[in-house]
Amino acid sequence: MHAPTPTAPTSTDPALRPAAPSLPRLYTFRRCPYAMRARMALLQAGQAFEAVEVSLRDKPAGLLALSPKGTVPVLQLPDGRVIEESWEIMRWALLEAAATTTAPSDAQGWWARAQTPENLALLQLNDGDFKRHLDRWKYPQRYASEPGEPAPPHAHRDRAVDLLLRPLERRLQDGAAPYLGGATPCATDLALMPFVRQFAAVDPPWFASLDLRALRAWLEGWLSAPLFLACMHKPPADNSVITL
């Protein structure tokens, strides 16, 4: 997730590094789609964690000491490891953490079903070109000074639809299954849904007019799912432990 330039100093000084927590500590931002996917994976794995809600305009020194790039999510583990990428946080949650928690027996299957070539290709599209076009549609003012004549926002919107949303529609239709994992969800569902949600929210009436019935049903199902609702619960000011 790209964010404003940090206002706190970045440092790798060990004195500024937060002490290892007793539970995994997730630096997060509630509306960030990368952070959403990380929170959902931790919840699905049955892994309790401490959520530290980050102000993007005033990032905590502890976050910047762990990860000078200053983006979320960042997961600090009790054993001292720091995981800075959302997909890697998902991998840790669904493979390593799920093996030691009371998570549903299929938690590791959520990761395994995401490793097909088709699902990995969707992830690459989502995190690459689709996200690029989504940002330029949602935030055109941020990219007005890009070299060359910038494309109008609706051109990025339409390109995003062709790149990812129509392939997702075909996938959900042709597979006759409600999820990208087949009859049951997988990590790819969790990874893509926050970005499709963000795209749909830019212009809801226009999105509703698209001939993407299977995709809308998939999105609407996730938006009302207990897992997503728990993920979006606003943490209290004391950054309490979060479980599903």
Disulfide bonds with the S-S distance in Angstrom:
none
